[in-house]
Amino acid sequence: MRLMIVELRTLRVFVAVAEEQSFTRAAERLSVAQPAVSHQIRSLEKELGEALFERSTRSVRLTEAGRVLLPLAARTLADADRVTAEFASRAALVTGTLILGTVDGVEHTPLPALLGTFHRQYPGVAVRLVEGRSAALISRVEEGELDAAVVALPQQPLAEDLRSVVMLEDEIVAVVPADSPLAGRVSMPIELLSGRTLISYGPDSGLRPRLQSAFDAAGILFTTQYATNDGGLHVALVEAGVGIALTVGTDRALTADSRIRTVPISPSLTYRKALIWRGTPQPTRPLQALLALRPTAP
C-alpha cells in the first residue's frame, strides 16, 4: 500500500479553491500566482487518485471526492493552527507588542472579535492600532514598520513577499434621497451617474482607483465634486440634496436612516478587505499567535 503524504500548504490551497469556487480568487486570497494554485491541485489529485473539482469556463465545483476531503482538510488545518498557538503559549514566548494598521470600516471585519480572542489567550501582549489609508499601510507593512494591517486590497497583486487572508467582502453602492426617482431602482447602471454631482472618497482612499477604473471602463468621466472619506458626511450631504454618494455598503451611517436609500451599482463595484503581513523575515511571536487564530475565509 502506497504511503501518501499531503502537506499542510497543499490542503490550504485546496480549501481556498473550494471556498472561493475559483482558482483566480484562491490565488488572490493566498497571494500566490494562479499557475501555482493549479499545480498544487493537480498534484493533490494525482496523489489521491481522484479528481477533486469539476472545472468549466465559468465555475469550479467540488466533486464527490472533493466534498469528502473538504471537512477533513478543514479539521486538519484547524488542529495544526491550534498546535501552533498552544505551544507558542506554553513556551511563554508570546509577549511584547503587536503593531497593527487599520483602515476605516475595520469594525465590520472579524478583526475586533479576533483581537478579543487574542487578548484572552495572550494578555501579556500589548496591541497598538495605527489608523491610515490602504496604500500607506501596505507600504509600512512592506517596510517592516507594522507587523500586519487590515487594508482594502488594491486591484494590482500585492508584492510577492506579502501574505494575506480576506476578512471582508463588500461593495460600493449609490446612496440617494428616499424621495428620489432613482430610489426605487433594483440597480443603478453606472452610466446613469454620468454628469451627476457625486459625493465619494478622496484621492488618498484605497477605493478611489477602483471607482476610477469602473468609470473608465464605462467610458464616462469620474468627477467627485465632494470628496471625503467620512461615510457619515456622505449621508449628510445626500440628505441635504447635494448629490449622489458612492459609499461602501457596510458603512453604519447607511443603516436605519429612512431619509436615504442604497442602490447597488451595475456592474457591481466589489472589493475586499484583508489582513496582510510579510512572509519574510519570520513573523514575530505575537503575530504568529494572531495568525494561528485568524479566520480562514470571509
Secondary structure by P-SEA (a helix, b strand, c coil): cbbbbbcaaaaaaaaaaaaaccaaaaaaaacccaaaaaaaaaaaaaaaccccccccccbbbbcaaaaaaaaaaaaaaaaaaaaaaaaaaaacccccbbbbbbcccccccaaaaaaaaaaaacccbbbbbbbbcaaaaaaaaaaccccccccccccccccccbbbbbcbbbbbbbbbccccccccccccccccccccbbbbbcccccaaaaaaaaaaaacbbbbcccccccaaaaaaaaaacccccccccccccccccccbbbbbccccbbbbbbbbbbccccccaaaaaaaaaccccc
